[in-house]
Amino acid sequence: MKTFSGLLRAGSSFLLTGHENPDGDCVGAQVALAQLLCALGKTAHIVNPDPLSRRFEFLAKHTDFSSYRAGDGLPEFDTVILLDCSQLSRVGALGKRLANSGAPIGVIDHHVGGESGDGCVSYVDVTAASTGALVRRLFRELELPLTRDAAEGIFLSLVSDTGWFRYSNADREVFAMAGEMLTFGVQPSDIYDAIYRRNHPDSPSVLCDSLARHRLLCGGQLAMVSMDKALIERGLKADFDTDEVLEPLRCIEGVEVVALLKERFDGTVKCSLRARGDVDVQSIVSQFGGGGHKKAAGATMRLGLAEAERALEQAIATALGARPAASEDRPGP
């Protein structure tokens, strides 16, 4: 069982899970892997640390998702697969339960450092555009036919992590794979509508108030937004995807890095960074125990919001070779 395919063949009942607040890549890859395991004659249960977002409820038409709270029971399993993350610490309270289970753990991931995570066997490629793309490769390696449901999950993973093909990771493999998924009946417009055209009536005001807080720092090369707990709570009630704040700021001329800081209710701050040029934001967040990709990364900072702002600005300024805030830096309107 030294190969990932060996791990899949050796197990009989699998528990699939991923990081907290699972995104489209995470849940899409889970759907596809569940279909792959079914084709192998295995049993697969998807149990995530958080419930399925309303944006991805269309997946529940054909795939069962459940979420875990401390003390909950779990379905029977003999193998664990982490998708779109590689460390049990990213899985919340469920991570401790899985660590104590004694079950072998596999990792399917495309983030930097994924091969050094908690998996006894890993299927990791940091050049892959999404975790779902890696599951597609597994279908080929195991010579298993795709199903329509697996194709929908893979397509979702691709569009989620390439920004609907806008980002630089949208390479030839991505476009070829996306086109292949359409041959299985995947409808891109239906998926887009399900994700982006069912917003809560309060979501525009949350977006506007978030963008109004932006500041341009480091001579205009850094755009930073901080969302305090009150704004975060409003966003939660509106099922607002905070990543929507990032793209308008990344479109500002001269901005090289966008930083979104979210004050969490446990006293920490979650930061998300996006780069437009050659700045390696993964190396920046690694200073705070985070990770991700060169152009998209994040970390949980054990600092207050104001302290986190200062520390992150300094780290980004150093990476940019720029100075931190000064008189010419200007706040948003």
Number of C-alpha atoms within 10 A of each C-alpha: 11 9 13 17 14 11 20 20 15 13 17 16 19 23 23 26 29 32 23 18 16 21 20 25 25 29 31 30 33 32 29 28 27 24 26 24 20 12 15 14 12 17 17 26 21 21 21 26 22 18 14 21 15 12 21 17 13 13 19 11 8 9 17 14 19 14 15 17 12 11 9 8 8 15 11 12 17 15 22 25 27 28 28 26 27 29 19 22 15 16 24 18 16 25 19 13 15 18 15 8 13 11 16 17 23 24 28 27 30 26 25 20 17 23 20 14 17 19 20 16 22 23 20 21 19 17 11 19 25 31 29 34 26 21 26 21 11 17 19 12 10 13 9 15 12 17 15 17 22 28 27 25 28 33 31 31 28 29 23 18 22 18 13 15 16 10 14 12 18 19 13 9 13 20 13 10 16 23 13 14 24 15 11 15 13 22 13 17 9 11 19 15 12 16 18 10 11 11 17 12 9 14 19 13 13 21 18 11 14 21 21 13 14 23 21 22 25 26 19 19 20 28 28 24 24 24 23 16 16 11 16 20 16 15 21 14 11 17 16 21 17 19 10 12 21 20 12 10 24 19 12 15 9 14 20 21 29 28 28 24 25 23 25 18 12 7 13 16 27 21 23 22 27 25 21 17 12 11 17 21 26 23 21 22 24 14 13 18 13 18 22 23 20 20 20 20 24 24 21 20 25 15 15 13 22 12 13 23 19 13 15 21 21 17 18 28 20 14 14 18 10 16 14 18 19 10 7 11 16 16 14 13 8
